[in-house]
Amino acid sequence: MSQGGLLPHVLTAFSGGRVLDVATGHGDFAFALARNLAGYDEIIGIDTNEKELETAREAAKQQLLNRVRFFARDAEELGFEDASFDTVTISNSLHHMKSPGTVLSGMRRVLRPGGLFIVREMYRDKQNKAQMSHVLFHTFRADIDTLKGITHRKSYLRDELYQMYQGLGLSSLEVFDVGPEDIEPPIDPMDNDNIEHLVQMVDTMLEHPADYNRDQTFKVRGQELKNYFRTNGFLPATSLVAIGRKPG
Ligand SMILES: C[S@@+](CC[C@H](N)C(=O)[O-])C[C@H]1O[C@@H](n2cnc3c(N)ncnc32)[C@H](O)[C@@H]1O
């Protein structure tokens, strides 16, 4: 589910220079950076999932973005030189990390003094009923991944993120919510295509011949989720964003 549309109005205020997007997936956030930053020299997206990276590379080619490149690399072992980036970003991925603290301190290490640090992460509380479709779907997916042995925790609470961002040691720190009300054109929560897309994703997960399917609780949860989506609609969950600069 792409949330690349949730931040553009904020990005236009900043020039990126050399940018690192950590755990870039198929590049939605990297492309949002490319389209909306006031300028950038290059954007490097890293991820451990080669299939996602291939999709990202193909999308960069299609969009003629030849200064947006994607590489396989573990966020917990960044390995780039100290102070070698002007901007570091991580979007909706901290909850995938075994050690979010290690990832954030690695990002800080590779950021030059005065460089820009952007973190965005959706949270699971304080959401309306349509947004809870997103949160509940995410928790379902995270629980299935966990059973498969993949690190994937449910979304953080807003206050957990707030505390984490305060601990980044950034100057000029701004912490703020970005939600569906920031998307243009507005999304209709009862849009049938969006709801049925979500239903389809649950069905696909339940068809998968994996161990979790022997556990009937997932089938029951899947059915309850689909009913919830159809009754309450769907909107993207609100995220908490931190933007600040590395002192020095
Ligand atoms: C929700 S997706 C990425 C979303 C993307 N940043 C965006 O905002 O559109 C989370 C990504 O984290 C990646 N990931 C998980 N553990 C990782 C690690 N240790 N190093 C790099 N990437 C990792 C996964 O492969 C997945 O692509």
The ligand as an SDF file (V2000), in Angstrom:
LIG
                    3D

 27 29  0  0  0  0  0  0  0  0999 V2000
    7.2660   -1.1900    4.5120 C   0  0  0  0  0  0  0  0  0  0  0  0
    8.6030   -1.5670    3.5110 S   0  0  0  0  0  0  0  0  0  0  0  0
    9.3580   -0.1000    2.9340 C   0  0  0  0  0  0  0  0  0  0  0  0
    8.5530    1.0760    2.6730 C   0  0  0  0  0  0  0  0  0  0  0  0
    9.2510    2.2100    1.9770 C   0  0  0  0  0  0  0  0  0  0  0  0
   10.3410    2.7600    2.7550 N   0  0  0  0  0  0  0  0  0  0  0  0
    8.1950    3.2730    1.7310 C   0  0  0  0  0  0  0  0  0  0  0  0
    8.0100    4.1640    2.5630 O   0  0  0  0  0  0  0  0  0  0  0  0
    7.5120    3.1590    0.7100 O   0  0  0  0  0  0  0  0  0  0  0  0
    9.8280   -2.1030    4.6610 C   0  0  0  0  0  0  0  0  0  0  0  0
   11.1120   -2.5390    3.9900 C   0  0  0  0  0  0  0  0  0  0  0  0
   12.1230   -2.8040    4.9630 O   0  0  0  0  0  0  0  0  0  0  0  0
   13.0040   -3.7270    4.3640 C   0  0  0  0  0  0  0  0  0  0  0  0
   13.9290   -4.2510    5.3640 N   0  0  0  0  0  0  0  0  0  0  0  0
   13.6280   -5.0360    6.4290 C   0  0  0  0  0  0  0  0  0  0  0  0
   14.7430   -5.2730    7.1440 N   0  0  0  0  0  0  0  0  0  0  0  0
   15.7610   -4.6200    6.5100 C   0  0  0  0  0  0  0  0  0  0  0  0
   17.1540   -4.4710    6.7800 C   0  0  0  0  0  0  0  0  0  0  0  0
   17.7310   -5.0380    7.8620 N   0  0  0  0  0  0  0  0  0  0  0  0
   17.8860   -3.7300    5.9270 N   0  0  0  0  0  0  0  0  0  0  0  0
   17.3350   -3.1320    4.8470 C   0  0  0  0  0  0  0  0  0  0  0  0
   16.0270   -3.2410    4.5570 N   0  0  0  0  0  0  0  0  0  0  0  0
   15.2500   -3.9760    5.3730 C   0  0  0  0  0  0  0  0  0  0  0  0
   12.0600   -4.7440    3.7480 C   0  0  0  0  0  0  0  0  0  0  0  0
   12.6930   -5.5380    2.7710 O   0  0  0  0  0  0  0  0  0  0  0  0
   10.9650   -3.8230    3.1660 C   0  0  0  0  0  0  0  0  0  0  0  0
   11.2080   -3.5360    1.8190 O   0  0  0  0  0  0  0  0  0  0  0  0
  1  2  1  0
  2  3  1  0
  2 10  1  0
  3  4  1  0
  4  5  1  0
  5  6  1  0
  5  7  1  0
  7  8  2  0
  7  9  1  0
 10 11  1  0
 11 12  1  0
 11 26  1  0
 12 13  1  0
 13 14  1  0
 13 24  1  0
 14 15  1  0
 14 23  1  0
 15 16  2  0
 16 17  1  0
 17 18  1  0
 17 23  2  0
 18 19  1  0
 18 20  2  0
 20 21  1  0
 21 22  2  0
 22 23  1  0
 24 25  1  0
 24 26  1  0
 26 27  1  0
M  CHG  2   2   1   9  -1
M  END
$$$$
